[in-house]
Amino acid sequence: MPAASSTVELDLRKQSHGDAVERAELALNVVLDGDRVVVKRRSVGAPSQRDTWVRLTAQRLETFWRAGLE
């Protein structure tokens, strides 16, 4: 996915996010329940096989660099 600029709409309900979910599964060594995924405008969440919840949040690069990691 190309870097978001201030002119590009950031809405995960309208954009593909499957690649980010796959990367998160690999990085966290979990399997997410694809039937129970919750997609909101700027986040995607799902329960894992470990009985934990995984949430991915999207934000613009300029916001990320200004605020840093939470």
Secondary structure, DSSP 8 states (H G I E B T S, - for coil): -----TTS---TTTS--HHHHHHHHHHHT--B-GGG-EE-SSEEEEEBTTS-EEEEE---HHHHHHH---
